[in-house]
C-alpha cells in the first residue's frame, strides 16, 4: 500500500529553478542530480527555510509556516557536505547519554567506541562528514536533506555510509532528498531519481 507523504512541496520557487511540487514518503530516498549551478543546493536550503522562497512545504499535515523556523529545521534537517563544529569535543555535539544505538552506529561507520571523547581538531574532513551524518540522525529528524553526503569519502567509507544511511532511512523511517552526481550511487540508494534540466525537475526512468 502506498505510504502517505511525510514531506510535501507545493510550488517551492527559488532562483531560476521552475517551481517544485513533490511528495516524499517515509522510507523514500529521492535522489536529485543536475549540473553545477542548476539549483540543487538552493532547493534544499529553501526546503529547510534557510533562504527566501516562494511556495509552501508541509511536514505531514502541518505547513512550514505554522512552525517556528528552528523547530522546522530540527525536523526537516539539512546536512551539508562540509559540516560545522563549534565545541571542543565531538561528544558535546550529541544528545546525552550515549545510547546503545549510537554506539552501534559509530561501529558501522568505522569509529572506535571512544570517538565521542575525541577533540574535533583531530578530525579529518572525511571523519567530520561521517560524524556529521551521525550527529544529524542522533537529533531525531523526520526528513533528511542530504547535500552530497559522501563527497569527501573514499570508496570504503562511501560503502559504509550508504549502507548505514539506507538502514536509518528505512528503519526509522525517514524521508530523504539526496543530492548526488554519481549515477552508480544513485542506482544503489535511490527509490526515485529526479534530474534538473532546463530549470525543471525531470523524473528519470528507474528500477
MDAnalysis code that builds the backbone (N, CA, C; Angstrom):
import MDAnalysis as mda
import numpy as np

u = mda.Universe.empty(621, n_residues=207, atom_resindex=np.repeat(np.arange(207), 3), trajectory=True)
u.add_TopologyAttr("name", ["N", "CA", "C"] * 207)
u.add_TopologyAttr("resid", np.arange(1, 208))
u.add_TopologyAttr("resname", ["UNK", "UNK", "UNK", "UNK", "UNK", "UNK", "UNK", "UNK", "UNK", "UNK", "UNK", "UNK", "UNK", "UNK", "UNK", "UNK", "UNK", "UNK", "UNK", "UNK", "UNK", "UNK", "UNK", "UNK", "UNK", "UNK", "UNK", "UNK", "UNK", "UNK", "UNK", "UNK", "UNK", "UNK", "UNK", "UNK", "UNK", "UNK", "UNK", "UNK", "UNK", "UNK", "UNK", "UNK", "UNK", "UNK", "UNK", "UNK", "UNK", "UNK", "UNK", "UNK", "UNK", "UNK", "UNK", "UNK", "UNK", "UNK", "UNK", "UNK", "UNK", "UNK", "UNK", "UNK", "UNK", "UNK", "UNK", "UNK", "UNK", "UNK", "UNK", "UNK", "UNK", "UNK", "UNK", "UNK", "UNK", "UNK", "UNK", "UNK", "UNK", "UNK", "UNK", "UNK", "UNK", "UNK", "UNK", "UNK", "UNK", "UNK", "UNK", "UNK", "UNK", "UNK", "UNK", "UNK", "UNK", "UNK", "UNK", "UNK", "UNK", "UNK", "UNK", "UNK", "UNK", "UNK", "UNK", "UNK", "UNK", "UNK", "UNK", "UNK", "UNK", "UNK", "UNK", "UNK", "UNK", "UNK", "UNK", "UNK", "UNK", "UNK", "UNK", "UNK", "UNK", "UNK", "UNK", "UNK", "UNK", "UNK", "UNK", "UNK", "UNK", "UNK", "UNK", "UNK", "UNK", "UNK", "UNK", "UNK", "UNK", "UNK", "UNK", "UNK", "UNK", "UNK", "UNK", "UNK", "UNK", "UNK", "UNK", "UNK", "UNK", "UNK", "UNK", "UNK", "UNK", "UNK", "UNK", "UNK", "UNK", "UNK", "UNK", "UNK", "UNK", "UNK", "UNK", "UNK", "UNK", "UNK", "UNK", "UNK", "UNK", "UNK", "UNK", "UNK", "UNK", "UNK", "UNK", "UNK", "UNK", "UNK", "UNK", "UNK", "UNK", "UNK", "UNK", "UNK", "UNK", "UNK", "UNK", "UNK", "UNK", "UNK", "UNK", "UNK", "UNK", "UNK", "UNK", "UNK", "UNK", "UNK", "UNK", "UNK", "UNK", "UNK", "UNK"])
u.atoms.positions = np.array([
    [0.838, -1.193, 0.000],
    [0.000, 0.000, 0.000],
    [0.882, 1.255, 0.000],
    [0.543, 2.218, -0.816],
    [1.323, 3.442, -0.920],
    [1.275, 4.226, 0.383],
    [2.472, 4.655, 0.843],
    [2.567, 5.431, 2.072],
    [2.161, 6.885, 1.823],
    [1.506, 7.531, 2.792],
    [1.202, 8.958, 2.642],
    [2.492, 9.769, 2.687],
    [2.521, 10.935, 2.048],
    [3.755, 11.733, 2.063],
    [4.086, 12.228, 3.457],
    [5.385, 12.188, 3.798],
    [5.865, 12.793, 5.035],
    [6.272, 14.237, 4.780],
    [6.944, 14.463, 3.633],
    [7.312, 15.815, 3.207],
    [6.599, 16.116, 1.896],
    [5.908, 17.254, 1.844],
    [5.239, 17.694, 0.621],
    [5.731, 19.091, 0.271],
    [6.050, 19.298, -1.007],
    [6.454, 20.605, -1.514],
    [5.389, 21.090, -2.481],
    [4.951, 22.326, -2.280],
    [3.893, 22.906, -3.100],
    [4.420, 24.178, -3.745],
    [4.853, 24.058, -5.003],
    [5.349, 25.196, -5.780],
    [6.484, 25.941, -5.070],
    [7.463, 25.196, -4.552],
    [8.651, 25.817, -3.951],
    [9.461, 26.459, -5.073],
    [9.669, 27.764, -4.994],
    [10.345, 28.514, -6.054],
    [11.530, 29.264, -5.475],
    [12.710, 29.042, -6.071],
    [13.908, 29.764, -5.658],
    [14.843, 29.877, -6.855],
    [15.459, 31.052, -7.014],
    [16.370, 31.264, -8.122],
    [15.686, 31.060, -9.460],
    [16.429, 30.462, -10.391],
    [15.908, 30.240, -11.741],
    [15.184, 28.908, -11.895],
    [15.195, 28.097, -10.822],
    [14.563, 26.783, -10.894],
    [13.049, 26.932, -10.975],
    [12.437, 26.206, -11.894],
    [10.977, 26.216, -12.010],
    [10.364, 25.696, -10.716],
    [9.233, 26.253, -10.302],
    [8.594, 25.886, -9.033],
    [8.445, 24.371, -8.908],
    [8.805, 23.862, -7.721],
    [8.877, 22.423, -7.485],
    [7.718, 21.969, -6.609],
    [6.969, 20.985, -7.069],
    [5.966, 20.296, -6.263],
    [6.369, 18.823, -6.209],
    [6.418, 18.279, -4.999],
    [6.984, 16.943, -4.817],
    [6.468, 16.361, -3.509],
    [6.264, 15.044, -3.490],
    [5.893, 14.346, -2.262],
    [6.911, 13.240, -1.999],
    [7.356, 13.135, -0.737],
    [8.310, 12.105, -0.338],
    [7.756, 11.402, 0.890],
    [7.580, 10.093, 0.790],
    [7.039, 9.305, 1.895],
    [8.154, 8.862, 2.834],
    [7.788, 8.455, 4.038],
    [8.742, 7.881, 4.975],
    [9.341, 6.625, 4.367],
    [10.663, 6.495, 4.452],
    [11.365, 5.371, 3.868],
    [11.795, 5.589, 2.431],
    [11.392, 6.703, 1.839],
    [11.682, 7.007, 0.438],
    [12.984, 7.796, 0.343],
    [13.847, 7.438, -0.615],
    [15.061, 8.207, -0.911],
    [14.928, 8.735, -2.326],
    [14.724, 10.038, -2.444],
    [14.638, 10.681, -3.751],
    [15.995, 11.313, -4.029],
    [16.690, 10.809, -5.045],
    [17.977, 11.386, -5.422],
    [17.759, 12.497, -6.439],
    [18.533, 13.572, -6.275],
    [18.429, 14.746, -7.129],
    [19.786, 14.991, -7.781],
    [19.819, 15.002, -9.099],
    [21.054, 15.282, -9.826],
    [20.844, 16.470, -10.739],
    [21.951, 16.981, -11.277],
    [21.879, 18.109, -12.194],
    [23.229, 18.782, -12.290],
    [23.437, 19.607, -13.315],
    [24.717, 20.288, -13.482],
    [25.014, 21.222, -12.309],
    [26.303, 21.514, -12.118],
    [26.690, 22.508, -11.118],
    [26.005, 23.833, -11.428],
    [25.472, 24.463, -10.389],
    [24.792, 25.737, -10.567],
    [23.347, 25.635, -10.988],
    [22.818, 24.410, -11.072],
    [21.434, 24.247, -11.538],
    [20.402, 24.495, -10.438],
    [20.846, 24.600, -9.189],
    [19.916, 24.955, -8.111],
    [19.651, 23.859, -7.099],
    [20.443, 22.787, -7.106],
    [20.196, 21.661, -6.198],
    [20.332, 22.086, -4.734],
    [21.455, 22.719, -4.404],
    [21.683, 23.127, -3.011],
    [20.705, 24.204, -2.589],
    [20.417, 25.140, -3.468],
    [19.468, 26.196, -3.112],
    [18.070, 25.635, -2.867],
    [17.699, 24.599, -3.604],
    [16.399, 23.972, -3.352],
    [16.386, 23.349, -1.950],
    [17.446, 22.646, -1.574],
    [17.498, 22.092, -0.216],
    [17.419, 23.197, 0.830],
    [18.119, 24.280, 0.601],
    [18.099, 25.386, 1.564],
    [16.718, 26.041, 1.636],
    [16.012, 26.093, 0.514],
    [14.642, 26.625, 0.533],
    [13.728, 25.715, 1.345],
    [13.852, 24.399, 1.137],
    [13.017, 23.459, 1.889],
    [13.290, 23.567, 3.376],
    [14.567, 23.789, 3.732],
    [14.934, 23.953, 5.140],
    [14.601, 25.349, 5.668],
    [14.059, 26.196, 4.809],
    [13.689, 27.576, 5.164],
    [14.914, 28.392, 5.581],
    [16.005, 28.207, 4.844],
    [17.229, 28.955, 5.091],
    [17.455, 30.060, 4.070],
    [16.617, 30.100, 3.025],
    [16.661, 31.184, 2.045],
    [15.228, 31.584, 1.707],
    [14.999, 32.870, 1.408],
    [13.658, 33.291, 0.986],
    [13.228, 32.538, -0.275],
    [11.968, 32.160, -0.332],
    [11.475, 31.362, -1.450],
    [9.976, 31.520, -1.565],
    [9.453, 31.096, -2.693],
    [8.007, 31.047, -2.867],
    [7.481, 29.669, -2.542],
    [6.154, 29.561, -2.429],
    [5.520, 28.272, -2.189],
    [5.517, 27.867, -0.731],
    [5.110, 26.622, -0.501],
    [4.952, 26.120, 0.869],
    [5.442, 24.683, 0.950],
    [5.947, 24.310, 2.102],
    [6.322, 22.928, 2.387],
    [5.489, 22.440, 3.561],
    [5.265, 21.132, 3.595],
    [4.449, 20.517, 4.627],
    [5.184, 19.325, 5.226],
    [5.124, 19.211, 6.539],
    [5.589, 18.017, 7.233],
    [4.335, 17.304, 7.724],
    [4.019, 16.175, 7.101],
    [2.723, 15.563, 7.370],
    [1.631, 16.516, 6.927],
    [0.731, 16.868, 7.852],
    [-0.363, 17.792, 7.505],
    [-0.178, 19.174, 8.107],
    [1.062, 19.498, 8.532],
    [1.339, 20.807, 9.131],
    [2.245, 21.605, 8.206],
    [1.825, 22.807, 7.826],
    [2.593, 23.654, 6.920],
    [3.818, 24.227, 7.624],
    [4.875, 24.455, 6.845],
    [6.080, 25.048, 7.422],
    [5.786, 26.384, 8.078],
    [4.880, 27.164, 7.496],
    [4.564, 28.480, 8.048],
    [3.920, 28.400, 9.429],
    [3.491, 27.220, 9.834],
    [2.915, 27.041, 11.171],
    [3.963, 26.615, 12.204],
    [5.207, 26.445, 11.766],
    [6.284, 26.069, 12.682],
    [7.181, 27.276, 12.946],
    [7.809, 27.318, 14.115],
    [8.952, 28.206, 14.298],
    [10.091, 27.677, 13.430],
    [10.914, 28.580, 12.898],
    [11.981, 28.166, 11.996],
    [12.906, 27.127, 12.604],
    [13.309, 27.322, 13.851],
    [14.236, 26.390, 14.494],
    [13.599, 25.023, 14.694],
    [12.309, 24.982, 14.994],
    [11.614, 23.705, 15.170],
    [11.488, 22.967, 13.838],
    [11.196, 23.726, 12.767],
    [11.120, 23.105, 11.441],
    [12.464, 22.474, 11.074],
    [13.550, 23.227, 11.267],
    [14.867, 22.737, 10.859],
    [15.365, 21.593, 11.739],
    [14.819, 21.462, 12.939],
    [15.127, 20.303, 13.757],
    [14.515, 19.043, 13.165],
    [13.371, 19.196, 12.512],
    [12.651, 18.048, 11.955],
    [12.954, 17.835, 10.473],
    [13.152, 18.925, 9.757],
    [13.494, 18.860, 8.334],
    [14.932, 19.362, 8.237],
    [15.885, 18.425, 8.340],
    [17.267, 18.782, 8.642],
    [18.145, 18.728, 7.393],
    [18.819, 19.853, 7.143],
    [19.788, 19.947, 6.053],
    [21.152, 19.508, 6.560],
    [21.774, 18.550, 5.850],
    [23.113, 18.092, 6.188],
    [24.027, 18.433, 5.020],
    [24.848, 19.495, 5.139],
    [25.750, 19.878, 4.046],
    [26.943, 18.940, 3.973],
    [27.644, 18.988, 2.848],
    [28.838, 18.156, 2.689],
    [29.915, 18.549, 3.690],
    [30.058, 19.838, 3.964],
    [31.059, 20.328, 4.916],
    [30.363, 20.702, 6.215],
    [30.450, 19.808, 7.198],
    [29.747, 20.034, 8.462],
    [30.502, 21.036, 9.335],
    [29.769, 21.745, 10.163],
    [30.338, 22.737, 11.073],
    [30.381, 22.164, 12.495],
    [31.447, 22.516, 13.210],
    [31.648, 22.034, 14.585],
    [32.027, 23.217, 15.455],
    [31.366, 23.350, 16.624],
    [31.539, 24.560, 17.412],
    [32.003, 24.298, 18.838],
    [31.969, 23.058, 19.310],
    [32.505, 22.722, 20.623],
    [33.842, 22.014, 20.466],
    [34.569, 21.907, 21.562],
    [35.916, 21.324, 21.511],
    [35.879, 19.817, 21.297],
    [34.964, 19.119, 21.973],
    [34.907, 17.666, 21.895],
    [33.769, 17.213, 20.985],
    [33.978, 16.086, 20.336],
    [32.955, 15.530, 19.451],
    [31.656, 15.289, 20.206],
    [31.739, 14.650, 21.360],
    [30.546, 14.264, 22.114],
    [29.671, 15.408, 22.556],
    [30.243, 16.618, 22.649],
    [29.446, 17.779, 23.058],
    [28.402, 18.152, 22.000],
    [28.537, 17.617, 20.809],
    [27.597, 17.917, 19.731],
    [26.443, 16.920, 19.672],
    [26.457, 15.926, 20.540],
    [25.457, 14.858, 20.516],
    [24.575, 14.938, 21.751],
    [23.309, 14.544, 21.619],
    [22.453, 14.482, 22.804],
    [22.979, 13.424, 23.768],
    [22.877, 13.691, 25.050],
    [23.333, 12.738, 26.074],
    [22.138, 11.933, 26.566],
    [22.347, 10.717, 27.074],
    [23.620, 10.000, 27.117],
    [23.863, 9.233, 25.822],
    [25.063, 8.613, 25.730],
    [25.411, 7.800, 24.563],
    [24.705, 6.454, 24.684],
    [23.683, 6.241, 23.860],
    [22.881, 5.024, 23.938],
    [23.503, 3.909, 23.095],
    [22.939, 2.715, 23.227],
    [23.486, 1.560, 22.516],
    [23.364, 1.727, 20.996],
    [22.272, 2.333, 20.533],
    [22.112, 2.512, 19.087],
    [23.177, 3.460, 18.534],
    [23.554, 4.472, 19.330],
    [24.600, 5.392, 18.895],
    [25.948, 4.674, 18.839],
    [26.228, 3.847, 19.829],
    [27.472, 3.068, 19.824],
    [27.517, 2.138, 18.626],
    [26.377, 1.506, 18.314],
    [26.324, 0.607, 17.171],
    [26.565, 1.372, 15.867],
    [25.994, 2.575, 15.765],
    [26.191, 3.379, 14.559],
    [27.641, 3.826, 14.414],
    [28.289, 4.170, 15.523],
    [29.715, 4.511, 15.468],
    [30.507, 3.371, 14.844],
    [30.237, 2.165, 15.301],
    [30.950, 0.996, 14.769],
    [30.651, 0.796, 13.289],
    [29.380, 0.939, 12.897],
    [29.009, 0.757, 11.493],
    [29.713, 1.761, 10.585],
    [29.976, 2.955, 11.129],
    [30.625, 3.999, 10.346],
    [32.144, 3.965, 10.472],
    [32.667, 2.949, 11.160],
    [34.113, 2.758, 11.222],
    [34.818, 3.492, 12.334],
    [34.089, 3.848, 13.394],
    [34.684, 4.586, 14.507],
    [34.811, 3.716, 15.749],
    [35.811, 4.030, 16.561],
    [36.005, 3.356, 17.837],
    [34.987, 3.863, 18.857],
    [34.823, 3.093, 19.940],
    [33.830, 3.433, 20.967],
    [34.146, 4.751, 21.658],
    [35.428, 5.159, 21.680],
    [35.802, 6.384, 22.401],
    [35.801, 7.630, 21.514],
    [35.236, 7.524, 20.308],
    [35.284, 8.644, 19.366],
    [34.628, 9.900, 19.923],
    [33.575, 9.747, 20.710],
    [32.893, 10.927, 21.255],
    [33.783, 11.706, 22.214],
    [34.865, 11.089, 22.688],
    [35.809, 11.784, 23.568],
    [36.916, 12.490, 22.792],
    [36.943, 12.321, 21.476],
    [37.997, 12.952, 20.677],
    [37.814, 14.465, 20.637],
    [38.938, 15.168, 20.419],
    [38.894, 16.587, 20.113],
    [38.511, 16.763, 18.645],
    [37.659, 17.721, 18.371],
    [37.254, 17.988, 16.989],
    [38.463, 18.337, 16.125],
    [39.470, 18.979, 16.716],
    [40.641, 19.425, 15.965],
    [41.401, 18.269, 15.306],
    [41.240, 17.054, 15.811],
    [41.975, 15.922, 15.250],
    [41.257, 15.268, 14.073],
    [40.025, 15.682, 13.796],
    [39.218, 15.014, 12.774],
    [39.652, 15.405, 11.365],
    [39.699, 14.435, 10.475],
    [39.889, 14.711, 9.053],
    [38.568, 15.187, 8.453],
    [38.603, 15.673, 7.213],
    [37.360, 16.131, 6.571],
    [36.386, 14.969, 6.403],
    [36.904, 13.776, 6.073],
    [36.029, 12.621, 5.924],
    [35.419, 12.181, 7.243],
    [36.197, 12.237, 8.330],
    [35.662, 11.884, 9.650],
    [34.591, 12.883, 10.068],
    [34.816, 14.160, 9.789],
    [33.798, 15.172, 10.104],
    [32.511, 14.898, 9.338],
    [32.656, 14.494, 8.070],
    [31.454, 14.252, 7.279],
    [30.665, 13.069, 7.811],
    [31.350, 11.967, 8.138],
    [30.660, 10.792, 8.680],
    [30.024, 11.099, 10.027],
    [30.763, 11.789, 10.887],
    [30.215, 12.116, 12.201],
    [29.110, 13.168, 12.098],
    [29.179, 14.028, 11.095],
    [28.099, 14.986, 10.874],
    [26.794, 14.300, 10.522],
    [26.874, 13.236, 9.739],
    [25.683, 12.444, 9.432],
    [25.132, 11.788, 10.687],
    [26.019, 11.219, 11.490],
    [25.582, 10.562, 12.720],
    [24.984, 11.568, 13.692],
    [25.602, 12.739, 13.793],
    [25.073, 13.798, 14.662],
    [23.646, 14.173, 14.237],
    [23.422, 14.304, 12.925],
    [22.083, 14.658, 12.446],
    [21.062, 13.611, 12.855],
    [21.354, 12.337, 12.613],
    [20.425, 11.261, 12.951],
    [20.180, 11.204, 14.448],
    [21.220, 11.476, 15.250],
    [21.089, 11.410, 16.708],
    [20.088, 12.429, 17.244],
    [19.837, 13.502, 16.494],
    [18.876, 14.523, 16.926],
    [17.463, 14.236, 16.429],
    [17.249, 13.064, 15.838],
    [15.934, 12.523, 15.508],
    [15.085, 13.421, 14.593],
    [15.618, 13.765, 13.430],
    [14.783, 14.483, 12.452],
    [13.743, 13.552, 11.845],
    [12.820, 14.129, 11.119],
    [11.839, 13.367, 10.346],
    [12.219, 13.291, 8.874],
    [12.923, 14.324, 8.398],
    [13.309, 14.431, 6.986],
    [14.785, 14.780, 6.917],
    [15.518, 14.123, 6.006],
    [16.918, 14.437, 5.745],
    [17.050, 15.102, 4.386],
    [17.715, 16.250, 4.362],
    [18.075, 16.936, 3.126],
    [19.585, 16.791, 2.992],
    [20.019, 15.838, 2.186],
    [21.411, 15.412, 2.130],
    [22.095, 16.025, 0.918],
    [23.050, 16.925, 1.152],
    [23.745, 17.605, 0.062],
    [25.092, 16.921, -0.174],
    [25.110, 15.972, -1.086],
    [26.312, 15.187, -1.395],
    [26.948, 14.621, -0.121],
    [26.244, 13.751, 0.575],
    [26.680, 13.317, 1.911],
    [27.926, 12.452, 1.932],
    [28.403, 11.980, 0.765],
    [29.617, 11.163, 0.738],
    [30.721, 11.813, -0.094],
    [30.638, 13.122, -0.316],
    [31.542, 13.799, -1.258],
    [33.008, 13.730, -0.842],
    [33.304, 13.702, 0.452],
    [34.689, 13.754, 0.923],
    [35.239, 12.392, 1.318],
    [34.570, 11.317, 0.929],
    [34.903, 9.992, 1.445],
    [35.570, 9.113, 0.391],
    [36.412, 8.182, 0.884],
    [36.992, 7.186, -0.004],
    [35.967, 6.076, -0.266],
    [36.328, 5.151, -1.141],
    [35.363, 4.141, -1.590],
    [34.826, 3.301, -0.433],
    [35.707, 2.886, 0.489],
    [35.258, 2.047, 1.605],
    [34.257, 2.785, 2.480],
    [34.536, 4.047, 2.759],
    [33.641, 4.804, 3.631],
    [32.367, 5.238, 2.912],
    [32.425, 5.399, 1.603],
    [31.185, 5.617, 0.851],
    [30.263, 4.419, 1.031],
    [30.815, 3.222, 0.905],
    [30.027, 1.999, 1.078],
    [29.442, 1.933, 2.477],
    [30.242, 2.244, 3.495],
    [29.755, 2.241, 4.884],
    [28.590, 3.214, 5.053],
    [28.783, 4.449, 4.565],
    [27.767, 5.488, 4.778],
    [26.488, 5.184, 4.017],
    [26.611, 4.720, 2.793],
    [25.412, 4.377, 2.033],
    [24.598, 3.304, 2.751],
    [25.272, 2.256, 3.207],
    [24.554, 1.165, 3.879],
    [23.907, 1.656, 5.169],
    [24.645, 2.448, 5.925],
    [24.120, 2.943, 7.208],
    [22.945, 3.902, 6.990],
    [23.090, 4.826, 6.041],
    [22.008, 5.776, 5.781],
    [20.754, 5.060, 5.284],
    [20.924, 4.117, 4.380],
    [19.759, 3.385, 3.878],
    [19.047, 2.659, 5.019],
    [19.808, 2.083, 5.921],
    [19.201, 1.395, 7.058],
    [18.445, 2.366, 7.946],
    [19.058, 3.515, 8.252],
    [18.402, 4.506, 9.107],
    [17.121, 5.030, 8.464],
    [17.181, 5.322, 7.178],
    [16.012, 5.868, 6.468],
    [14.889, 4.839, 6.412],
    [15.249, 3.586, 6.184],
    [14.247, 2.517, 6.085],
    [13.652, 2.162, 7.445],
    [14.502, 2.041, 8.463],
    [14.055, 1.500, 9.752],
    [13.380, 2.530, 10.637],
    [13.712, 3.821, 10.484],
    [13.160, 4.812, 11.431],
    [11.644, 5.005, 11.310],
    [11.023, 5.195, 10.142],
    [11.595, 5.564, 8.839],
    [11.630, 7.082, 8.678],
    [12.526, 7.541, 7.787],
    [12.674, 8.952, 7.458],
    [12.342, 9.158, 5.986],
    [12.102, 10.397, 5.606],
    [12.038, 10.774, 4.192],
    [13.346, 11.473, 3.854],
    [13.881, 11.215, 2.651],
    [15.177, 11.783, 2.303],
    [15.174, 12.336, 0.887],
    [15.758, 13.528, 0.753],
    [16.067, 14.119, -0.544],
    [17.584, 14.228, -0.602],
    [18.223, 13.492, -1.520],
    [19.671, 13.233, -1.519],
    [20.264, 13.763, -2.813],
    [21.068, 14.832, -2.729],
    [21.757, 15.359, -3.903],
    [22.970, 14.485, -4.191],
    [23.089, 14.013, -5.434],
    [24.185, 13.133, -5.829],
    [24.536, 13.376, -7.287],
    [25.822, 13.158, -7.619],
    [26.284, 13.252, -9.006],
    [26.595, 11.885, -9.597],
    [26.972, 10.953, -8.759],
    [27.438, 9.639, -9.204],
    [26.237, 8.760, -9.556],
    [26.111, 8.433, -10.824],
    [24.965, 7.631, -11.255],
    [24.977, 6.233, -10.637],
    [26.165, 5.706, -10.374],
    [26.244, 4.399, -9.715],
    [25.701, 4.476, -8.295],
    [26.025, 5.561, -7.595],
    [25.487, 5.733, -6.253],
    [23.970, 5.892, -6.301],
    [23.483, 6.669, -7.222],
    [22.037, 6.855, -7.352],
    [21.350, 5.511, -7.573],
    [21.947, 4.676, -8.420],
    [21.365, 3.357, -8.681],
    [21.351, 2.493, -7.422],
    [22.346, 2.685, -6.558],
    [22.425, 1.870, -5.342],
    [21.430, 2.312, -4.276],
    [21.208, 3.626, -4.129],
    [20.482, 4.102, -2.942],
    [19.071, 4.606, -3.216],
    [18.783, 5.055, -4.428],
    [17.537, 5.796, -4.660],
    [16.328, 4.883, -4.828],
    [15.199, 5.373, -4.348],
    [13.912, 4.781, -4.719],
    [13.278, 5.551, -5.875],
    [13.707, 6.822, -6.035],
    [13.320, 7.638, -7.191],
    [14.489, 8.539, -7.550],
    [14.537, 8.965, -8.819],
    [15.607, 9.837, -9.291],
    [15.004, 10.973, -10.100],
    [15.351, 12.203, -9.699],
    [14.950, 13.399, -10.422],
    [16.197, 14.119, -10.896],
    [16.145, 14.647, -12.115],
    [17.293, 15.351, -12.692],
    [16.864, 16.752, -13.103],
    [17.696, 17.744, -12.811],
    [17.401, 19.118, -13.217],
    [17.936, 19.342, -14.624],
    [17.036, 19.700, -15.531],
    [17.400, 20.034, -16.910],
    [16.540, 21.205, -17.348],
    [17.186, 22.233, -17.911],
    [16.453, 23.423, -18.368],
    [15.578, 23.989, -17.255],
    [16.123, 23.988, -16.042],
    [15.491, 24.605, -14.863],
    [14.237, 23.886, -14.405],
    [14.037, 22.651, -14.858],
    [12.907, 21.838, -14.426],
    [13.412, 20.543, -13.795],
    [12.659, 19.990, -12.845],
    [12.919, 18.657, -12.325],
    [12.237, 17.636, -13.228],
    [13.036, 16.712, -13.740],
    [12.503, 15.715, -14.655],
    [12.685, 14.327, -14.063],
    [11.600, 13.546, -13.884],
    [11.731, 12.167, -13.406],
    [12.530, 11.339, -14.396],
    [13.391, 10.487, -13.849],
    [14.204, 9.617, -14.682],
    [13.649, 8.195, -14.656],
    [13.821, 7.507, -15.785],
    [13.422, 6.088, -15.834],
    [14.157, 5.348, -14.735],
    [13.446, 4.460, -14.057],
    [14.000, 3.910, -12.830],
    [13.835, 2.413, -12.765],
    [14.284, 1.850, -11.641],
    [14.404, 0.397, -11.457],
    [13.075, -0.306, -11.767],
])
